Amino acid sequence: MLLTQVLVSIVLCLLVYFWYRFRQIRTYWQRHGIPGEGLDTSMRGLGKQRSFVDIWLDTYRKFKGTGPFCGFYWGAGPAAFVLTPDLAKLVLIKDFNKFTDRGFYHNPKHDPLSGQLFMLDGHKWRSMRNKLSPAFTSGKMKMMFPTIVKIAEELTNLLADVQKQDAVIEMKDLMARFTTDVIGTCAFGVECNSLKDPNSEFRVMGRKAVTDQRLGPRTRAFINTFPNVARFLGIKTIPDHISKFYMGIVRENIEYREKNGIRRNDFFDMLLDLKNKKLLKSEDGEEVSITVGELAAQAYLFLIAGFETSSTTLSFALYELAQHEDVQQRARDEILEVMARHGDKLTYECMSEMVYLNQIISETLRLYTVLPILNRQCLEDYPVPGFPKYVIKRNMRVLIPAGAMHRDPDLYTNPDKFDPEHFSPEKVAQRDVIEFLPFGEGPRNCIGMRFGQMQARVGLACLLSNFKFIVCDKTPIPMVLNKSSFLVSSQDGIYLQVDKL
């Protein structure tokens, strides 16, 4: 009887504690006098009435002007939703050391592929960033350039063959197959053949790497709220079939290259050199080496971050160019003129000379910012300069709505209109770097930015110099975005009429 009373008392105490904690969380922003969304309204309608992009845009437009940030809830915890470029600049650049972490759950011990650069925090992130940075220099990009051109030529030949059968072509999947082949070759050293075979194993698994989920919403909320407990319990986030496939490819590739002494001057070679400690120590004296698991995690990151973002940018660029034939023709004229100066060949040097093409890519990234929100985690209590009551507490998430800022009329004239002149050299020179964030900014910006831009430039240059893209009855106008994807993507296919020049 006494034991029962004790147990009942413990349960009641726990219930009271959790009720109190829930009430404290639910009323957090109200108690601090900061305008914002409530716990039940922050993500309301997600996946049904609203996409993630809608949520970021709605929140930004609703609370802009109320302060440097507004209150928001990410999962069950309060988060600071940034509303001004000034605060974004403090978080990403000026006071970066107080916001170095993204705060995403990762568990490399039990889930090796989660130990990727994007997920790592603190010293582990800084160490891995230093190790990988040499892989993305201009010299390394130039070495990989011929490989990308070769695959882009395969894309051009395939499109010509398909166009003969039916001029109306779905571009979203075709661009994904192109970027899958590029990333598979450069990151894994694998001839994927996704262009020739859309059902190739590498393409199928690449698609699953983006879509398949191991955990449900409640478990994801748990690991985000209690990451250390989740790591202690050995909770994984990546499905076993995905881990098995990519770990297998990496091990086979390592064995094949080392046994046969093969070098291809690609990203995988760089990772192999790190594994085998062939590179010198870093500037701070730390030994530059990685394990097989770390090697696989970085190759996997290159895959999921590279093919999805670049293919989305390419398909949206073609979608907008089909609606703006004058812009498309101007880009085509520039491409042909630049290539003529280089012997009618697409060379690495051509990339910097195609100024207008680069404006088109930047404008596409502005209008369709693939990663529309930037996450950071505050490492110490941070009073926002000039706003005494606005304090970002230690361990609180910070959300920077890059996609919403890119559609702010105070930053861009006619922000919902596709206009490459937003990125004319004169306007870029006048604009603060913090106002354009498709790759983030500061020390933790996208390490693969140069590669992604190069891949998009090569793909568009080859396509526009050989084909004309036109809207048709099946073209989705206006564009409908996927309501369940965290990244910006179209709900359905992007169909365009393709005419061979």
N, C-alpha and C positions, 0 to 999 in steps of 0.2 A: 504493500500500500504506500509506504514511504517512498519507495523507488518510483512508483507511478507518479506521485505528486512532484518529485524532483524532475522527472522527465517532462511532465506537463509544464512546469515552471520554466524549464530550459527552452521548450518550444515556444512558449508565450513570449519569453524575453527575446528570442530570435525574431519572432514575428514583429514585435514592437520595434526592434532595431532596424529590420529591413523596411518596415513602414516609414520609420523616421528618415532613413537614408534616402528612400525613394522620394519622400516629400521634399527633402533638402535639394535633391537633384532637380525635381520637377519645378521648384520655385527659385532655382539658382539665379537666373537673370532678373527675375522680378525683384528678388531681395536686394540685388546689387544696382537696381535702378537703370538697367541697360535695356533698351528696346530690342526685341528679337522674337523669333518664332518659339513656340512652346514645344514641349516634348512630343506632344501628339500631333503637331502641325508641321514640324520641320520636314518630314519625309512623306507627308500625306499624299496619297494617290500615286505613289511611285509604282511604275510598271503597268498601271491601268490608265489613269487620266494624264499622268505626267511622266516624262523621262527625267533622268538626272539633269540633263541640260535645262529643262523647264524649271526644275527646282532651284538650280543655281541662279538662273536669270530672274525668276520671280522674287527670290529672296533679295538679290542685289538691287533690283529696281524698287522693291517695296521699302527698303530701309536705307538706301543711299541718301546721305545728307544728315542722318541722325547722329553720326559719330564716326570714329575711325574703324569700328567694327560693330556688328550686331550679334545678339545672342542666337545660338543655333544648337541643335542636338545631333551628334553623330553617334548612332546607336543609342545607348542609354546615358551617354555622358555629354556634358555641356562642351561646346566648341566655339571658338571665336571666328566669326565669318567676316573676313576683311572687306572693307568698303572703299578704301582709298589707296591710290598708288603710293602715297607716302608711307603708309604702314606696310604695304607689300614690299617696298624697298628696304625698310628697316629689317623685316623678317628674313628676306632672301639674301640681302647683301650687307648692309651696314652693321647689323647686330646678329649676323649669321651664327656666331658661336653660341648664341642662346637658343637657336632654333635649328641645330644641325640634323636632328633626327626626323624621320617621317612618321615613326610610331606605328608602322605596320608589323603585324605578327609574323615571325619567322622562327623556324626551328631546325637549323642545319644538322643537328645531331641525329634526329630521327627522320628528317625530311630534307635530304641534301640539296635538292633543287631550289628549296626556299632560301638558301644562303646566297642569293644573288645580290649584286650591288644595290639595286633599287630598294631592297628590303632592309639591308644592314643598317645599323646605327652606331654612333660613337666611334671609338677607335677602330673597330672592325671595318666600318664603312670607309674611314679615311685611309686605312692601310690598303684595302682592296682598290680604292679609287687610284691611289698612287701606282699600284701594280699594273692597272689596266690602261692608264692614260697613254703610255707609249704606243698602244695598239691603234690609237685614233688620231695620230698625227697626220699632217698633209702628206708626208712621205709614204705612210702606210696606205692612205686613201688612194694615192697614185698607183701603188702596186696592185690594188684590188680593182681599179677602174676597168682594165681590159676584160675581166671576168664579167662585170656588170654589163658592159657593152655587148659582149657575146650573147648573154641571155636576153638582152633587149632586142637584139637582132632575131633571135628565135621567136620572141613575142611578135615582132613585126611580120615574120614569115607565116606564123600561125594565124594571125589576124587576117592576113591577105587570103589564106586558104578558106577560113571560116566565112569571110565576107562574100566569097563567090557563091556560097550556098544560101546565105541569108544576110542581108545588109543590116538587119536589126540585131544587135548583139548586146548581151548583158555584160557590162564592164566591171562590175564590182568583184565577181568571182575571178574574172580573167586577170585583173590587176593583183588579186591575192595570190594567184598561181605564179605570176611573174615574180613578186617579191618573196614568195616561199622559195622559189628556185635560187634567187640571189642570196637570201639569208642561209639557206641550207648549204649552199656551196661555200660561202665565205665563213660561216660560223661552225659548220659541222664537217665541211669537206666532203659533202655527199652530193652526188648527181641525182637530184630529186626527180627530175622529169615531170614536174607538176603541169607544165605547159602542155606537154604531149599527152599526159594521162591525168585528168582532173581527179581521178580516184586513186592516185598513187598513195602508198602507205604514208609517206612523209607529209603529203598535203592533208590527208585525212587526220593524221595525228596532230598536225599543226592547227587544224580547225578545232579539234577536241581540246587542245591545250588552252584555247581561249574560252571555249563554251562549257566544258565539263566542270562540275563542281563536286568536291568531295564532301563538303559540309553544308548543312542547312542554315537558315537565317539565325536560329537561336544559338547554335554552336558557334557561328561566326561572331555573334554579339558577345558570347562568353569569352572567346579567346581575345577579342579586342579589349574587353573590360578587365580580364585577369590573365594577361599574357604569360606571366611567370608561372602561374599555376598550370596553365595549358602546356607550357614547355616541360614542366615537371611530370605531367601526365603523359607526355609523349604524343600529344595531338598533332596530326599532320594536316596539311591543307591541300596538297597536290594529290590527285587520284593515283592509285598504285599503277594502273596501266600506263599512265603518262610517264611516271618516274621510271618504270621498267624499260619503256621504249627508248627514252632519251639517254638514260644511263647506259643502256646496251649499245647504242650508237656511238657514244663517246668512248667507251672501253674498246670497242672494235676498231674505231678509227685510230686511237692511240697505238694499239698493237700493230695495226697495218702500217702506219707511218714509221714507227720506230723500227719495226722489223725490216722494212724495205728502204729505209733512209730517205723517205719522200718529204720534200718541202714544196709548199705551194704559195708561200708569201701571203697567207691569209690570216684571219683572226685566230683560227685554230692553231696555226704554227706558233703564234705569240703565246697562246695559253700553254702549249706544250713546252716552250722554252721556260716559262715560269715554273711549270711542274718539275722540270729537270734541272732547275736552278742554273740555267745557262746565262741568265741576265745578272748584271752586277747588283750590288746592294743599293738601296735607295739612298737619297741624300741624307736622311736622318740615321743611316746606318742599319736600318732594319733589313733582315734578309728577305729578298724578293723571291718568294716561291709560293706555290699553291698545291693543294691536294687534288686528287682526281675528282672528289666530290665538288670542290670549289670550282674546278675547271668546268665540270658539267653544268653547274649552276649558272656560270657566266655565259656559256654557250646557249643555254636555255633562255636566259634573259634576252640575249641578242635576237633569238628567234621570236619570242612573244612580243617584244617591244619593237622589233624591226619590221616584220612582215605586215602586221595588222595596221600600224600607224601609217606606214608608207603607202600601202595599197589603198587605204581609206582616202588619203590625201590625193593620190593619183585619180581615183574614180570620181571624187568630188570636183577636182580640177577639170576633168573632161566634161563633167555634167554642166559646170558653169560656162566653159568655153563653147559648148554646143549651143548655149542660149545667148552667147555674145560673140557672134561670128566676126565682128570687127576686131575684137581682142584676139581671137584665135588666129586670124590672118596676120595680124601684126606680129604675133609670136612666131608664126611659121616663117614669115619673111626674115625675121632676125636670125632664127636657127639656120636657115639656108645660107644667109649672108655670112654668118660666122664660120660655118663649116666650109664654105667656099674659100675662106682665107686660110684654111688648114687642109687644103688638098681634098675637099669634099669628104673629110673624115671627122668623126666625132672623137676629139682628143680631150685629154684632161684639161688642157689649157682653154678649151672652148667654154668650159663651165662658167668661169668668171666673166667671160665676155658676153654671155647671154643674159644681159641685165634685165630685159623685160620678162623673160621666162622666169627668172628668179622672183620678180615682182608678183607674177601670177601665183607661184607656189606660196609666197608669203601671204598673199591675200586669201588664198584657199585655207591656209592654216589659221588665219584670223577668223574667217567666217565659219569654218568648221574645225574648231580647235579640238583635236582628237582626244587629248587629255584635258578636259575643261576645268578641272579643279586641281590645285597643288596642295598637298598635305605637308604640314610640319607639326612638330611637337615641341612645346615650350619646356626648356630645361630648368628654368628658375622663374620665380614670380617676376613679371615684366610689366611695370607701369608704362603705358604708352605716353611718350613725351608730349606735353601740352594738354593732356586729358586726364586729370587726377583720378577720376572715378573709374577709368577704363584700365583694368589690370588683367593681364592674361596670366592665369595661375600656373604654377609648376605642373607639368604633365598634361596640361590641357592641349587639345588639338587645335591647330590653326588651319583654317580653310581659305585659300586664296582663289577666288573664282575667275581664273584667267579668261575662260570663254565668255563670261558675262562682261568683263572689262573690255574685251575686244569688240563688244557691240554697244559700247557706251557712246552716245552722241557727243559727250564732252571730250572724248578722246579721238573719235573718228567721225568725219562728216558722212552723213547718210550711212550709218553703220550696218544696216541690213542689206545694202546694195553691194554686189560684187564689182569692185573697182580697183584694179591693180595700181592706179595712180596713188592709192593710199601709201604705197611703198616706193614712190619715186625717190631717187637719191636725195632730192631737196627736202622732202617730207621726213624721210628717215633721219636726216641730219638734225632736224628740228625736234624730233621726238625723243623723249626719255626712254631708255632701254626697258624700263619697268612696265611700259605700256604695251609691250608685245611679248607675250610669255608662252609661245607654243612649246618651247623646250625648257621652260623654267628659266631661272637666272641665278647668278651668283655661283659659289663654289660647288653647289649641288645641282647644277643644271644637267641636262641630258648629255651623257658622255658620248653617245652615238649620234649627236646632232649632225656632224659633218657627213657621216655615212648616209644617214637618212636623207639629207638634202641632195647628196650626190645621186643616190638611187632614184629619187623622184625626178631630178633634172634629166638624167639619162633616159628614163622611161618616157617622159613627155617629149624630149627632143626627137627620139626615134619615132614615136607615134605621130607627132604633128608634122614631121617632114615627109611622111608617107601617106597619111590619111586625113580626111576631113570628117569632123564629128558634128552631127546634126540631131536636133530633137525630133522625136517621133511620137506617135499616138501612145506608146507604152512608157514614155519618159515620165517619171513621177514629178509633176509640177503642181503645187509646191512640194518640196521635199518633206517626207515623213520620216522622222528619226525613230530608231529602235528605243522603245520605252524601258527595256530591261537591262540594256548594256551600260556599264559605267563609262565606256568610251563612246565617243560620237560615231555613229554609223547609221546608214539608211535602214529603214525597216525592211524593205524588200530590195529587189535588184534594181540597178541603174541601167535601163535600156536606152541605147542611142543608135541612130542610124550611122553607119560607117561607110564612107565613100573612098575608094582608092584613088589617089592622085595620079 
